[in-house]
């Protein structure tokens, strides 16, 4: 018997690959009315309640697959999902794509790690191209703190579109670390997830957030 809820820890650029993989694994057609692909830049309590409402609706085939890609979430939204993940409607399967380290232990304990093989999209779900900061990120990860700080200053020099530029930069760091698959990289992914959680604050200190990564991320060869 299949489990009813799974999770993937990784960047949002895995979403399309996850949809294709999950449809194959759970035997859903891409155009099925019972396939629900939902994407949230910031998943809150209201989103959790709406997801619960949607999951309770009668499906055409008496089965439904929800693939939920979340960039940022919080404890309160996850608490609102507990009952849904504990007692889902029969035939409903959930697959969550979340940043590394972002799930509460109580949520994670109700999920199985998704085992399908996934690939990065050429373009991630937020619209930043995979290679946008490729060379800059490679340099950043190899550099000393002093050089990283100088790179951050250059990134923030132009105010126009700076928040989107920082978001793309952070997404690109996440993608680079995800490929490394080392203990240091996994720890770095947790730091990236923490930084992303503050990016949607009303007035985040972008320099402080990036400087945090400059300090905490180890040098990668």
Backbone as JSON Lines, residues from 0, in Angstrom:
{"i":0,"aa":"X","n":[0.85,-1.21,0.0],"ca":[0.0,0.0,0.0],"c":[0.88,1.25,0.0]}
{"i":1,"aa":"X","n":[0.58,2.18,-0.88],"ca":[1.38,3.4,-0.97],"c":[1.14,4.3,0.24]}
{"i":2,"aa":"X","n":[2.2,5.01,0.64],"ca":[2.04,6.03,1.66],"c":[1.29,7.21,1.02]}
{"i":3,"aa":"X","n":[0.78,8.12,1.84],"ca":[-0.06,9.19,1.31],"c":[0.64,10.54,1.25]}
{"i":4,"aa":"X","n":[1.86,10.66,1.8],"ca":[2.51,11.98,1.82],"c":[4.02,11.83,1.79]}
{"i":5,"aa":"X","n":[4.66,12.66,0.95],"ca":[6.1,12.58,0.73],"c":[6.69,13.99,0.73]}
{"i":6,"aa":"X","n":[8.0,14.08,0.88],"ca":[8.66,15.38,0.8],"c":[9.96,15.27,0.02]}
{"i":7,"aa":"X","n":[10.31,16.39,-0.61],"ca":[11.59,16.56,-1.29],"c":[12.2,17.84,-0.74]}
{"i":8,"aa":"X","n":[13.43,17.8,-0.29],"ca":[14.14,18.99,0.13],"c":[15.06,19.43,-1.0]}
{"i":9,"aa":"X","n":[14.82,20.61,-1.53],"ca":[15.63,21.09,-2.64],"c":[15.1,22.39,-3.19]}
{"i":10,"aa":"X","n":[15.78,22.94,-4.2],"ca":[15.35,24.21,-4.79],"c":[14.09,24.06,-5.63]}
{"i":11,"aa":"X","n":[13.42,25.17,-5.84],"ca":[12.18,25.16,-6.61],"c":[12.4,24.8,-8.08]}
{"i":12,"aa":"X","n":[13.65,24.86,-8.53],"ca":[13.95,24.48,-9.91],"c":[13.78,22.98,-10.14]}
{"i":13,"aa":"X","n":[13.47,22.21,-9.11],"ca":[13.18,20.78,-9.27],"c":[11.7,20.52,-9.59]}
{"i":14,"aa":"X","n":[10.88,21.56,-9.57],"ca":[9.43,21.36,-9.63],"c":[8.98,20.59,-10.87]}
{"i":15,"aa":"X","n":[9.38,21.0,-12.05],"ca":[8.92,20.34,-13.27],"c":[9.35,18.88,-13.32]}
{"i":16,"aa":"X","n":[10.58,18.62,-12.89],"ca":[11.08,17.25,-12.85],"c":[10.29,16.42,-11.85]}
{"i":17,"aa":"X","n":[9.94,17.04,-10.71],"ca":[9.15,16.34,-9.7],"c":[7.76,16.0,-10.22]}
{"i":18,"aa":"X","n":[7.14,16.92,-10.95],"ca":[5.81,16.67,-11.51],"c":[5.86,15.47,-12.45]}
{"i":19,"aa":"X","n":[6.84,15.45,-13.35],"ca":[6.96,14.35,-14.3],"c":[7.21,13.02,-13.58]}
{"i":20,"aa":"X","n":[8.1,13.06,-12.6],"ca":[8.44,11.84,-11.86],"c":[7.27,11.33,-11.04]}
{"i":21,"aa":"X","n":[6.58,12.22,-10.33],"ca":[5.47,11.81,-9.48],"c":[4.28,11.29,-10.3]}
{"i":22,"aa":"X","n":[4.03,11.92,-11.44],"ca":[2.94,11.43,-12.31],"c":[3.21,9.99,-12.74]}
{"i":23,"aa":"X","n":[4.46,9.71,-13.08],"ca":[4.83,8.35,-13.48],"c":[4.73,7.4,-12.3]}
{"i":24,"aa":"X","n":[5.25,7.8,-11.14],"ca":[5.28,6.93,-9.97],"c":[3.87,6.61,-9.46]}
{"i":25,"aa":"X","n":[2.98,7.61,-9.49],"ca":[1.64,7.41,-8.94],"c":[0.58,7.2,-10.02]}
{"i":26,"aa":"X","n":[1.02,7.06,-11.27],"ca":[0.14,6.72,-12.39],"c":[-0.94,7.78,-12.63]}
{"i":27,"aa":"X","n":[-0.49,9.02,-12.85],"ca":[-1.38,10.12,-13.2],"c":[-0.95,10.68,-14.56]}
{"i":28,"aa":"X","n":[-1.93,11.06,-15.38],"ca":[-1.64,11.76,-16.62],"c":[-1.38,13.24,-16.32]}
{"i":29,"aa":"X","n":[-0.53,13.86,-17.13],"ca":[-0.18,15.27,-16.92],"c":[-1.39,16.18,-17.01]}
{"i":30,"aa":"X","n":[-2.38,15.79,-17.8],"ca":[-3.58,16.62,-17.99],"c":[-4.76,16.14,-17.15]}
{"i":31,"aa":"X","n":[-4.51,15.3,-16.18],"ca":[-5.59,14.78,-15.34],"c":[-6.2,15.89,-14.5]}
{"i":32,"aa":"X","n":[-7.53,15.95,-14.42],"ca":[-8.18,16.96,-13.56],"c":[-7.91,16.7,-12.07]}
{"i":33,"aa":"X","n":[-7.39,15.52,-11.75],"ca":[-7.1,15.18,-10.36],"c":[-5.63,15.38,-10.0]}
{"i":34,"aa":"X","n":[-4.87,15.96,-10.93],"ca":[-3.49,16.36,-10.64],"c":[-3.49,17.84,-10.31]}
{"i":35,"aa":"X","n":[-3.0,18.2,-9.15],"ca":[-2.97,19.59,-8.7],"c":[-1.52,19.99,-8.41]}
{"i":36,"aa":"X","n":[-0.99,20.89,-9.22],"ca":[0.38,21.38,-9.03],"c":[0.27,22.81,-8.5]}
{"i":37,"aa":"X","n":[0.67,23.01,-7.26],"ca":[0.51,24.29,-6.59],"c":[1.89,24.84,-6.23]}
{"i":38,"aa":"X","n":[2.06,26.15,-6.43],"ca":[3.35,26.79,-6.17],"c":[3.14,28.0,-5.27]}
{"i":39,"aa":"X","n":[3.9,28.07,-4.19],"ca":[3.76,29.15,-3.23],"c":[5.13,29.76,-2.96]}
{"i":40,"aa":"X","n":[5.24,31.07,-3.18],"ca":[6.48,31.73,-2.79],"c":[6.52,31.86,-1.26]}
{"i":41,"aa":"X","n":[5.35,32.13,-0.66],"ca":[5.26,32.21,0.8],"c":[3.98,31.5,1.22]}
{"i":42,"aa":"X","n":[4.12,30.32,1.83],"ca":[2.99,29.48,2.2],"c":[2.58,29.81,3.63]}
{"i":43,"aa":"X","n":[1.34,30.34,3.79],"ca":[0.88,30.77,5.1],"c":[-0.31,29.96,5.59]}
{"i":44,"aa":"X","n":[-0.89,30.39,6.7],"ca":[-2.02,29.69,7.31],"c":[-3.22,29.64,6.36]}
{"i":45,"aa":"X","n":[-3.52,30.76,5.7],"ca":[-4.66,30.78,4.78],"c":[-4.45,29.79,3.63]}
{"i":46,"aa":"X","n":[-3.21,29.67,3.17],"ca":[-2.91,28.71,2.1],"c":[-3.1,27.28,2.6]}
{"i":47,"aa":"X","n":[-2.72,27.02,3.85],"ca":[-2.91,25.69,4.43],"c":[-4.39,25.34,4.52]}
{"i":48,"aa":"X","n":[-5.21,26.31,4.92],"ca":[-6.65,26.07,5.01],"c":[-7.27,25.84,3.63]}
{"i":49,"aa":"X","n":[-6.81,26.61,2.63],"ca":[-7.34,26.43,1.27],"c":[-6.92,25.07,0.71]}
{"i":50,"aa":"X","n":[-5.69,24.65,0.98],"ca":[-5.23,23.34,0.53],"c":[-6.08,22.23,1.17]}
{"i":51,"aa":"X","n":[-6.39,22.38,2.45],"ca":[-7.24,21.41,3.14],"c":[-8.62,21.34,2.49]}
{"i":52,"aa":"X","n":[-9.15,22.52,2.12],"ca":[-10.46,22.56,1.46],"c":[-10.41,21.85,0.11]}
{"i":53,"aa":"X","n":[-9.38,22.14,-0.68],"ca":[-9.26,21.52,-2.0],"c":[-9.11,20.01,-1.91]}
{"i":54,"aa":"X","n":[-8.32,19.57,-0.92],"ca":[-8.07,18.13,-0.78],"c":[-9.31,17.37,-0.36]}
{"i":55,"aa":"X","n":[-10.29,18.07,0.22],"ca":[-11.53,17.43,0.67],"c":[-12.56,17.31,-0.45]}
{"i":56,"aa":"X","n":[-12.34,18.0,-1.58],"ca":[-13.29,17.95,-2.68],"c":[-13.29,16.58,-3.34]}
{"i":57,"aa":"X","n":[-14.42,16.17,-3.85],"ca":[-14.53,14.87,-4.51],"c":[-13.77,14.92,-5.83]}
{"i":58,"aa":"X","n":[-12.94,13.93,-6.08],"ca":[-12.16,13.87,-7.31],"c":[-12.91,13.09,-8.38]}
{"i":59,"aa":"X","n":[-12.5,13.26,-9.63],"ca":[-13.15,12.58,-10.75],"c":[-12.9,11.07,-10.68]}
{"i":60,"aa":"X","n":[-11.68,10.7,-10.34],"ca":[-11.27,9.29,-10.38],"c":[-11.21,8.63,-9.0]}
{"i":61,"aa":"X","n":[-11.66,9.35,-7.98],"ca":[-11.54,8.91,-6.58],"c":[-10.09,8.83,-6.13]}
{"i":62,"aa":"X","n":[-9.22,9.48,-6.88],"ca":[-7.81,9.61,-6.51],"c":[-7.4,11.05,-6.82]}
{"i":63,"aa":"X","n":[-6.4,11.55,-6.11],"ca":[-5.9,12.9,-6.41],"c":[-4.43,12.97,-6.0]}
{"i":64,"aa":"X","n":[-3.68,13.74,-6.77],"ca":[-2.26,13.95,-6.47],"c":[-2.01,15.44,-6.35]}
{"i":65,"aa":"X","n":[-1.51,15.86,-5.2],"ca":[-1.16,17.26,-4.95],"c":[0.36,17.38,-4.87]}
{"i":66,"aa":"X","n":[0.93,18.14,-5.8],"ca":[2.36,18.44,-5.77],"c":[2.48,19.9,-5.37]}
{"i":67,"aa":"X","n":[3.13,20.16,-4.24],"ca":[3.1,21.49,-3.62],"c":[4.53,21.99,-3.48]}
{"i":68,"aa":"X","n":[4.86,23.02,-4.25],"ca":[6.19,23.62,-4.22],"c":[6.17,24.88,-3.36]}
{"i":69,"aa":"X","n":[6.97,24.89,-2.3],"ca":[6.94,25.98,-1.33],"c":[8.34,26.59,-1.2]}
{"i":70,"aa":"X","n":[8.44,27.9,-1.41],"ca":[9.72,28.58,-1.24],"c":[9.97,28.97,0.21]}
{"i":71,"aa":"X","n":[8.93,29.49,0.87],"ca":[9.03,29.95,2.25],"c":[7.78,29.52,3.0]}
{"i":72,"aa":"X","n":[7.96,29.04,4.23],"ca":[6.8,28.74,5.07],"c":[7.17,29.03,6.52]}
{"i":73,"aa":"X","n":[6.22,28.81,7.42],"ca":[6.49,29.06,8.84],"c":[5.83,27.98,9.69]}
{"i":74,"aa":"X","n":[6.11,28.04,10.98],"ca":[5.61,27.03,11.91],"c":[4.09,26.99,11.94]}
{"i":75,"aa":"X","n":[3.45,28.16,11.9],"ca":[1.99,28.22,12.03],"c":[1.29,27.57,10.83]}
{"i":76,"aa":"X","n":[1.81,27.82,9.64],"ca":[1.23,27.21,8.44],"c":[1.41,25.69,8.47]}
{"i":77,"aa":"X","n":[2.57,25.25,8.93],"ca":[2.81,23.8,9.0],"c":[1.91,23.14,10.05]}
{"i":78,"aa":"X","n":[1.7,23.83,11.15],"ca":[0.8,23.28,12.18],"c":[-0.61,23.12,11.63]}
{"i":79,"aa":"X","n":[-1.01,24.05,10.74],"ca":[-2.34,23.98,10.15],"c":[-2.48,22.8,9.18]}
{"i":80,"aa":"X","n":[-1.34,22.24,8.75],"ca":[-1.37,21.1,7.83],"c":[-1.35,19.75,8.55]}
{"i":81,"aa":"X","n":[-1.1,19.77,9.85],"ca":[-0.89,18.5,10.57],"c":[-2.06,17.52,10.4]}
{"i":82,"aa":"X","n":[-3.26,17.98,10.64],"ca":[-4.41,17.07,10.57],"c":[-4.59,16.54,9.15]}
{"i":83,"aa":"X","n":[-4.38,17.41,8.16],"ca":[-4.53,16.98,6.76],"c":[-3.54,15.87,6.44]}
{"i":84,"aa":"X","n":[-2.31,16.0,6.92],"ca":[-1.29,15.0,6.63],"c":[-1.46,13.74,7.47]}
{"i":85,"aa":"X","n":[-2.11,13.87,8.62],"ca":[-2.36,12.71,9.47],"c":[-3.58,11.92,9.0]}
{"i":86,"aa":"X","n":[-4.62,12.64,8.54],"ca":[-5.88,11.99,8.19],"c":[-6.38,12.48,6.83]}
{"i":87,"aa":"X","n":[-5.65,12.16,5.77],"ca":[-6.07,12.62,4.44],"c":[-7.28,11.84,3.94]}
{"i":88,"aa":"X","n":[-7.99,12.44,3.0],"ca":[-9.08,11.71,2.36],"c":[-8.52,10.52,1.61]}
{"i":89,"aa":"X","n":[-9.21,9.42,1.6],"ca":[-8.72,8.21,0.95],"c":[-8.45,8.48,-0.53]}
{"i":90,"aa":"X","n":[-7.3,8.02,-1.0],"ca":[-6.94,8.18,-2.41],"c":[-6.16,9.45,-2.72]}
{"i":91,"aa":"X","n":[-5.96,10.31,-1.73],"ca":[-5.24,11.57,-1.95],"c":[-3.77,11.4,-1.56]}
{"i":92,"aa":"X","n":[-2.89,11.82,-2.44],"ca":[-1.45,11.75,-2.21],"c":[-0.86,13.14,-2.28]}
{"i":93,"aa":"X","n":[0.05,13.46,-1.35],"ca":[0.72,14.75,-1.32],"c":[2.22,14.56,-1.52]}
{"i":94,"aa":"X","n":[2.81,15.45,-2.31],"ca":[4.27,15.5,-2.44],"c":[4.67,16.96,-2.25]}
{"i":95,"aa":"X","n":[5.47,17.23,-1.22],"ca":[5.9,18.6,-0.9],"c":[7.33,18.82,-1.35]}
{"i":96,"aa":"X","n":[7.57,19.92,-2.05],"ca":[8.92,20.37,-2.4],"c":[9.23,21.59,-1.55]}
{"i":97,"aa":"X","n":[10.21,21.47,-0.66],"ca":[10.48,22.52,0.32],"c":[11.98,22.77,0.43]}
{"i":98,"aa":"X","n":[12.38,23.96,0.91],"ca":[13.8,24.23,1.13],"c":[14.37,23.3,2.21]}
{"i":99,"aa":"X","n":[15.62,22.9,2.08],"ca":[16.24,22.04,3.09],"c":[16.16,22.66,4.48]}
{"i":100,"aa":"X","n":[15.81,21.83,5.46],"ca":[15.76,22.27,6.84],"c":[14.54,23.06,7.25]}
{"i":101,"aa":"X","n":[13.56,23.19,6.36],"ca":[12.42,24.06,6.66],"c":[11.24,23.34,7.31]}
{"i":102,"aa":"X","n":[11.2,22.02,7.27],"ca":[10.07,21.29,7.82],"c":[10.22,21.06,9.33]}
{"i":103,"aa":"X","n":[9.11,21.26,10.06],"ca":[9.08,20.93,11.48],"c":[9.23,19.42,11.65]}
{"i":104,"aa":"X","n":[9.87,18.97,12.73],"ca":[9.99,17.53,12.97],"c":[8.65,16.82,13.0]}
{"i":105,"aa":"X","n":[7.61,17.47,13.56],"ca":[6.3,16.82,13.64],"c":[5.68,16.63,12.26]}
{"i":106,"aa":"X","n":[5.97,17.54,11.33],"ca":[5.5,17.38,9.95],"c":[6.33,16.31,9.25]}
{"i":107,"aa":"X","n":[7.64,16.41,9.39],"ca":[8.54,15.49,8.7],"c":[8.28,14.04,9.1]}
{"i":108,"aa":"X","n":[7.89,13.82,10.37],"ca":[7.65,12.47,10.85],"c":[6.44,11.82,10.19]}
{"i":109,"aa":"X","n":[5.59,12.63,9.57],"ca":[4.39,12.1,8.91],"c":[4.6,11.92,7.42]}
{"i":110,"aa":"X","n":[5.79,12.23,6.95],"ca":[6.09,12.15,5.53],"c":[7.2,11.13,5.28]}
{"i":111,"aa":"X","n":[7.22,10.58,4.08],"ca":[8.34,9.78,3.62],"c":[9.15,10.61,2.64]}
{"i":112,"aa":"X","n":[10.47,10.4,2.63],"ca":[11.31,11.09,1.65],"c":[11.0,10.54,0.27]}
{"i":113,"aa":"X","n":[10.71,11.42,-0.67],"ca":[10.42,10.98,-2.04],"c":[11.68,10.41,-2.66]}
{"i":114,"aa":"X","n":[11.56,9.24,-3.28],"ca":[12.75,8.51,-3.73],"c":[13.03,8.64,-5.23]}
{"i":115,"aa":"X","n":[12.14,9.31,-5.97],"ca":[12.35,9.41,-7.41],"c":[13.55,10.27,-7.77]}
{"i":116,"aa":"X","n":[14.17,9.98,-8.89],"ca":[15.33,10.75,-9.36],"c":[14.86,12.03,-10.03]}
{"i":117,"aa":"X","n":[15.44,13.17,-9.63],"ca":[15.0,14.48,-10.12],"c":[16.16,15.23,-10.75]}
{"i":118,"aa":"X","n":[15.81,16.18,-11.63],"ca":[16.79,17.02,-12.29],"c":[16.38,18.47,-12.17]}
{"i":119,"aa":"X","n":[17.38,19.37,-12.21],"ca":[17.09,20.79,-12.24],"c":[16.48,21.17,-13.57]}
{"i":120,"aa":"X","n":[15.51,22.12,-13.52],"ca":[14.99,22.72,-14.75],"c":[16.01,23.69,-15.3]}
{"i":121,"aa":"X","n":[15.93,23.96,-16.56],"ca":[16.78,25.01,-17.14],"c":[16.38,26.37,-16.62]}
{"i":122,"aa":"X","n":[15.1,26.51,-16.26],"ca":[14.63,27.78,-15.7],"c":[13.8,27.47,-14.48]}
{"i":123,"aa":"X","n":[14.08,28.1,-13.34],"ca":[13.35,27.75,-12.13],"c":[11.99,28.42,-12.09]}
{"i":124,"aa":"X","n":[11.19,28.02,-11.11],"ca":[9.79,28.44,-11.05],"c":[9.62,29.92,-10.75]}
{"i":125,"aa":"X","n":[10.63,30.58,-10.25],"ca":[10.53,32.01,-9.96],"c":[11.02,32.86,-11.11]}
{"i":126,"aa":"X","n":[11.47,32.23,-12.2],"ca":[11.84,32.98,-13.39],"c":[13.31,33.3,-13.5]}
{"i":127,"aa":"X","n":[14.14,32.88,-12.56],"ca":[15.57,33.14,-12.68],"c":[16.21,32.0,-13.45]}
{"i":128,"aa":"X","n":[16.96,32.28,-14.48],"ca":[17.59,31.23,-15.25],"c":[18.67,30.56,-14.44]}
{"i":129,"aa":"X","n":[18.83,29.26,-14.68],"ca":[19.75,28.46,-13.9],"c":[21.16,29.0,-13.94]}
{"i":130,"aa":"X","n":[21.59,29.49,-15.1],"ca":[22.96,29.93,-15.23],"c":[23.17,31.42,-15.01]}
{"i":131,"aa":"X","n":[22.15,32.11,-14.48],"ca":[22.21,33.56,-14.37],"c":[23.43,34.03,-13.59]}
{"i":132,"aa":"X","n":[23.73,33.38,-12.47],"ca":[24.85,33.78,-11.63],"c":[25.9,32.67,-11.54]}
{"i":133,"aa":"X","n":[25.92,31.78,-12.52],"ca":[26.74,30.57,-12.41],"c":[28.2,30.88,-12.09]}
{"i":134,"aa":"X","n":[28.82,31.76,-12.88],"ca":[30.23,32.07,-12.66],"c":[30.43,32.84,-11.36]}
{"i":135,"aa":"X","n":[29.53,33.79,-11.08],"ca":[29.64,34.56,-9.85],"c":[29.53,33.66,-8.62]}
{"i":136,"aa":"X","n":[28.62,32.68,-8.67],"ca":[28.43,31.78,-7.53],"c":[29.66,30.89,-7.35]}
{"i":137,"aa":"X","n":[30.19,30.39,-8.46],"ca":[31.39,29.56,-8.37],"c":[32.52,30.33,-7.71]}
{"i":138,"aa":"X","n":[32.67,31.6,-8.09],"ca":[33.7,32.45,-7.48],"c":[33.4,32.72,-6.02]}
{"i":139,"aa":"X","n":[32.14,33.02,-5.73],"ca":[31.72,33.33,-4.36],"c":[32.04,32.17,-3.42]}
{"i":140,"aa":"X","n":[31.72,30.95,-3.83],"ca":[31.9,29.79,-2.95],"c":[33.37,29.45,-2.73]}
{"i":141,"aa":"X","n":[34.23,29.87,-3.65],"ca":[35.66,29.58,-3.51],"c":[36.42,30.69,-2.78]}
{"i":142,"aa":"X","n":[35.76,31.82,-2.57],"ca":[36.46,33.02,-2.11],"c":[36.55,33.12,-0.59]}
{"i":143,"aa":"X","n":[37.44,33.99,-0.15],"ca":[37.55,34.36,1.26],"c":[36.39,35.28,1.62]}
{"i":144,"aa":"X","n":[36.2,35.51,2.92],"ca":[35.13,36.42,3.34],"c":[35.31,37.81,2.74]}
{"i":145,"aa":"X","n":[36.54,38.32,2.7],"ca":[36.8,39.66,2.18],"c":[36.33,39.77,0.73]}
{"i":146,"aa":"X","n":[36.67,38.78,-0.08],"ca":[36.27,38.81,-1.5],"c":[34.76,38.61,-1.65]}
{"i":147,"aa":"X","n":[34.19,37.77,-0.8],"ca":[32.73,37.59,-0.85],"c":[32.02,38.89,-0.52]}
{"i":148,"aa":"X","n":[32.52,39.61,0.48],"ca":[31.91,40.87,0.89],"c":[31.97,41.89,-0.24]}
{"i":149,"aa":"X","n":[33.08,41.92,-0.97],"ca":[33.22,42.83,-2.1],"c":[32.22,42.47,-3.2]}
{"i":150,"aa":"X","n":[32.01,41.18,-3.42],"ca":[31.05,40.73,-4.43],"c":[29.63,41.13,-4.03]}
{"i":151,"aa":"X","n":[29.32,41.02,-2.76],"ca":[28.0,41.42,-2.26],"c":[27.78,42.92,-2.46]}
{"i":152,"aa":"X","n":[28.79,43.72,-2.17],"ca":[28.69,45.17,-2.35],"c":[28.38,45.5,-3.81]}
{"i":153,"aa":"X","n":[29.04,44.81,-4.73],"ca":[28.8,45.04,-6.16],"c":[27.39,44.63,-6.55]}
{"i":154,"aa":"X","n":[26.9,43.53,-5.99],"ca":[25.55,43.05,-6.3],"c":[24.48,44.03,-5.86]}
{"i":155,"aa":"X","n":[24.73,44.71,-4.74],"ca":[23.73,45.61,-4.15],"c":[23.88,47.06,-4.62]}
{"i":156,"aa":"X","n":[24.86,47.33,-5.47],"ca":[25.18,48.71,-5.86],"c":[24.01,49.42,-6.53]}
{"i":157,"aa":"X","n":[23.3,48.72,-7.4],"ca":[22.17,49.31,-8.12],"c":[20.88,48.97,-7.38]}
{"i":158,"aa":"X","n":[20.13,49.99,-6.93],"ca":[18.91,49.77,-6.16],"c":[17.77,49.17,-6.99]}
{"i":159,"aa":"X","n":[17.75,49.45,-8.29],"ca":[16.64,49.0,-9.13],"c":[16.65,47.47,-9.24]}
{"i":160,"aa":"X","n":[15.54,46.84,-8.86],"ca":[15.39,45.39,-8.96],"c":[16.3,44.61,-8.02]}
{"i":161,"aa":"X","n":[16.77,45.27,-6.95],"ca":[17.79,44.63,-6.11],"c":[17.24,43.41,-5.37]}
{"i":162,"aa":"X","n":[15.97,43.48,-4.91],"ca":[15.45,42.33,-4.15],"c":[15.34,41.1,-5.05]}
{"i":163,"aa":"X","n":[14.87,41.3,-6.29],"ca":[14.77,40.18,-7.22],"c":[16.16,39.64,-7.56]}
{"i":164,"aa":"X","n":[17.13,40.55,-7.68],"ca":[18.5,40.14,-7.98],"c":[19.08,39.31,-6.83]}
{"i":165,"aa":"X","n":[18.81,39.74,-5.62],"ca":[19.29,39.0,-4.44],"c":[18.6,37.64,-4.38]}
{"i":166,"aa":"X","n":[17.31,37.6,-4.65],"ca":[16.59,36.32,-4.62],"c":[17.2,35.35,-5.64]}
{"i":167,"aa":"X","n":[17.48,35.85,-6.85],"ca":[18.09,35.0,-7.87],"c":[19.47,34.52,-7.45]}
{"i":168,"aa":"X","n":[20.21,35.42,-6.8],"ca":[21.55,35.07,-6.32],"c":[21.46,33.94,-5.28]}
{"i":169,"aa":"X","n":[20.54,34.08,-4.35],"ca":[20.35,33.06,-3.31],"c":[19.88,31.74,-3.93]}
{"i":170,"aa":"X","n":[18.96,31.8,-4.9],"ca":[18.51,30.59,-5.58],"c":[19.67,29.89,-6.27]}
{"i":171,"aa":"X","n":[20.57,30.68,-6.86],"ca":[21.7,30.1,-7.57],"c":[22.71,29.47,-6.61]}
{"i":172,"aa":"X","n":[22.89,30.07,-5.44],"ca":[23.73,29.45,-4.41],"c":[23.12,28.11,-4.01]}
{"i":173,"aa":"X","n":[21.8,28.1,-3.81],"ca":[21.12,26.87,-3.41],"c":[21.33,25.77,-4.45]}
{"i":174,"aa":"X","n":[21.17,26.12,-5.74],"ca":[21.35,25.13,-6.8],"c":[22.78,24.59,-6.82]}
{"i":175,"aa":"X","n":[23.76,25.47,-6.64],"ca":[25.16,25.04,-6.65],"c":[25.45,24.11,-5.47]}
{"i":176,"aa":"X","n":[24.94,24.42,-4.29],"ca":[25.17,23.58,-3.12],"c":[24.46,22.24,-3.26]}
{"i":177,"aa":"X","n":[23.27,22.27,-3.85],"ca":[22.51,21.04,-4.03],"c":[23.29,20.05,-4.89]}
{"i":178,"aa":"X","n":[24.02,20.54,-5.88],"ca":[24.79,19.66,-6.75],"c":[26.0,19.06,-6.05]}
{"i":179,"aa":"X","n":[26.49,19.71,-5.0],"ca":[27.73,19.25,-4.37],"c":[27.53,17.99,-3.52]}
{"i":180,"aa":"X","n":[26.36,17.84,-2.91],"ca":[26.02,16.62,-2.18],"c":[27.07,16.23,-1.14]}
{"i":181,"aa":"X","n":[27.54,17.19,-0.37],"ca":[28.48,16.91,0.71],"c":[27.86,17.36,2.04]}
{"i":182,"aa":"X","n":[28.48,16.95,3.14],"ca":[27.98,17.33,4.46],"c":[28.0,18.85,4.62]}
{"i":183,"aa":"X","n":[29.09,19.49,4.15],"ca":[29.2,20.95,4.24],"c":[28.13,21.63,3.39]}
{"i":184,"aa":"X","n":[27.87,21.05,2.21],"ca":[26.86,21.63,1.33],"c":[25.46,21.52,1.94]}
{"i":185,"aa":"X","n":[25.18,20.4,2.58],"ca":[23.86,20.24,3.22],"c":[23.68,21.25,4.35]}
{"i":186,"aa":"X","n":[24.74,21.48,5.12],"ca":[24.66,22.51,6.18],"c":[24.46,23.88,5.56]}
{"i":187,"aa":"X","n":[25.13,24.13,4.44],"ca":[24.97,25.41,3.74],"c":[23.55,25.61,3.23]}
{"i":188,"aa":"X","n":[22.91,24.53,2.78],"ca":[21.53,24.61,2.3],"c":[20.58,25.05,3.41]}
{"i":189,"aa":"X","n":[20.86,24.62,4.63],"ca":[20.03,25.06,5.75],"c":[20.19,26.55,6.0]}
{"i":190,"aa":"X","n":[21.43,27.06,5.85],"ca":[21.65,28.51,6.0],"c":[20.94,29.28,4.9]}
{"i":191,"aa":"X","n":[20.97,28.76,3.69],"ca":[20.28,29.41,2.57],"c":[18.78,29.46,2.84]}
{"i":192,"aa":"X","n":[18.22,28.37,3.37],"ca":[16.78,28.33,3.67],"c":[16.42,29.39,4.71]}
{"i":193,"aa":"X","n":[17.28,29.57,5.71],"ca":[17.03,30.59,6.73],"c":[17.05,31.99,6.12]}
{"i":194,"aa":"X","n":[18.03,32.23,5.26],"ca":[18.13,33.55,4.61],"c":[16.89,33.81,3.75]}
{"i":195,"aa":"X","n":[16.47,32.8,2.99],"ca":[15.3,33.0,2.14],"c":[14.06,33.32,2.97]}
{"i":196,"aa":"X","n":[13.95,32.74,4.16],"ca":[12.77,32.97,4.98],"c":[12.61,34.43,5.38]}
{"i":197,"aa":"X","n":[13.7,35.2,5.33],"ca":[13.63,36.62,5.7],"c":[13.49,37.54,4.48]}
{"i":198,"aa":"X","n":[13.64,37.01,3.28],"ca":[13.65,37.87,2.1],"c":[12.31,38.54,1.83]}
{"i":199,"aa":"X","n":[11.22,37.94,2.3],"ca":[9.89,38.53,2.07],"c":[9.42,39.41,3.21]}
{"i":200,"aa":"X","n":[10.29,39.65,4.21],"ca":[9.95,40.62,5.23],"c":[9.74,41.99,4.59]}
{"i":201,"aa":"X","n":[9.04,42.85,5.27],"ca":[8.71,44.15,4.68],"c":[9.95,44.95,4.29]}
{"i":202,"aa":"X","n":[10.94,44.99,5.15],"ca":[12.17,45.74,4.84],"c":[13.39,44.94,5.3]}
{"i":203,"aa":"X","n":[13.68,43.84,4.6],"ca":[14.82,43.03,5.03],"c":[16.14,43.75,4.74]}
{"i":204,"aa":"X","n":[17.13,43.52,5.57],"ca":[18.47,44.04,5.31],"c":[19.17,43.05,4.37]}
{"i":205,"aa":"X","n":[19.12,43.35,3.08],"ca":[19.68,42.43,2.1],"c":[21.18,42.24,2.31]}
{"i":206,"aa":"X","n":[21.85,43.33,2.65],"ca":[23.3,43.22,2.88],"c":[23.59,42.31,4.07]}
{"i":207,"aa":"X","n":[22.82,42.46,5.15],"ca":[23.04,41.63,6.34],"c":[22.79,40.16,6.03]}
{"i":208,"aa":"X","n":[21.74,39.87,5.26],"ca":[21.43,38.49,4.92],"c":[22.52,37.85,4.07]}
{"i":209,"aa":"X","n":[22.99,38.59,3.08],"ca":[24.06,38.05,2.22],"c":[25.38,37.95,2.97]}
{"i":210,"aa":"X","n":[25.64,38.91,3.85],"ca":[26.86,38.84,4.66],"c":[26.82,37.62,5.58]}
{"i":211,"aa":"X","n":[25.63,37.28,6.04],"ca":[25.5,36.06,6.85],"c":[25.97,34.84,6.07]}
{"i":212,"aa":"X","n":[25.55,34.74,4.8],"ca":[26.0,33.62,3.97],"c":[27.5,33.7,3.72]}
{"i":213,"aa":"X","n":[28.01,34.91,3.53],"ca":[29.44,35.07,3.29],"c":[30.26,34.54,4.46]}
{"i":214,"aa":"X","n":[29.73,34.72,5.67],"ca":[30.43,34.27,6.87],"c":[30.25,32.77,7.12]}
{"i":215,"aa":"X","n":[29.01,32.28,6.97],"ca":[28.71,30.91,7.41],"c":[29.05,29.84,6.37]}
{"i":216,"aa":"X","n":[28.99,30.17,5.08],"ca":[29.29,29.16,4.08],"c":[30.79,28.87,4.04]}
{"i":217,"aa":"X","n":[31.19,27.61,4.1],"ca":[32.62,27.3,4.01],"c":[33.14,27.55,2.59]}
{"i":218,"aa":"X","n":[34.45,27.61,2.45],"ca":[35.05,27.71,1.12],"c":[34.98,26.36,0.44]}
{"i":219,"aa":"X","n":[34.47,26.35,-0.8],"ca":[34.38,25.13,-1.58],"c":[35.4,25.21,-2.72]}
{"i":220,"aa":"X","n":[36.09,24.12,-2.94],"ca":[37.08,24.1,-4.03],"c":[36.38,23.9,-5.37]}
